[in-house]
Amino acid sequence: ITPGAEAYASHEKEEKSGFGIQFGSSGSGFSIGIGAKKTKDELNEGAATNAGSRLQAGRDITINAGRDANLQAAEVAADRDVAITAERDVNLLAAQDKSNYEAIHEELFAGVTVAVGSGLVSAAQSVGQAAEKIGDVSDKYSAANAAFASMKAYDALDNLANGGSMASVSVTAGFTHQKSSTSSSAEVPVVTTVTGGRSVSIEAKSGDINSHGAQIAAGYDSDGLLTDFDDEKAGDISLHAGKDINLESAEARNETSSKSSSSGASIGVSVACF
């Protein structure tokens, strides 16, 4: 008697991105700041559960096996007697319900700021090319490329500065990348239960009785209440084996872990001419 299997899985993913430009000016010059940000969240859930079998009788339940009697995650209940007999082994086993959970958060930011000592239109065009690089950011590697590619804007501005048409130029570029995750998994045993309103008898004639977390009760009904049988067998549990009787507990397990990482880089250059 074995359980049926049920499974569940879920995956959710959300991505957000943004792009911004900031302009500033004063009597001596202007500045342009360009930034791009991207966030990603993922959620994964899953479960594998067992649909146990149930045998219930208003009087007696008798199970006879010519070889082995195997009951896994089963519920056997009789208002009077339960008798399980096997020529070899009787195995009262548990099944494991399993579940898992994982959440991932990732965040990326890249930006460049250019400040010039005078309001030259040609300088603004050079900065616009850097803006296109920043707009292509999708991960930390392209962010690094965009950050350092933005230095091309500085080269153009530097040339103008060396030509004497500009007092000063500064360029700052960089990126940051952060990632964190949390995961958990659990296993919960689904045990076999054998309940007799009067008595329970289990016999392995030439082999073993193996119990893995099994719950055996006599003298109780299916609701866990005492019965009122008034004879010498009321409340008896009998285990007979040709070899060994092994009664082991079933174990539950729960694990949780988390991890995080971050990286980043920045670079800045300034030049002045008189």
Secondary structure, 3 states (H helix, E strand, C coil): CCCEEEEEEEEEEEEEEEEEEEEEEECCEEEEEEEEEEEEEEEEEEEEEEECCEEEECCCEEEEECCCEEEECCEEEECCEEEEEECCCEEEECEEEEEEEEEEEEEEEEEEEEEECCCCHHHHHHHHHHHHHHHCCCCHHHHHHHHHHCHHHHHHHHHHHHCCCCCEEEEEEEEEEEEEEEEEEEEEEECCEEEECCEEEEEECCCCEEEECCEEEECECCCCCECCCCCCCCCEEEEEECCCEEEECCCCEEEEEEEEEEEEEEEEEEEECC
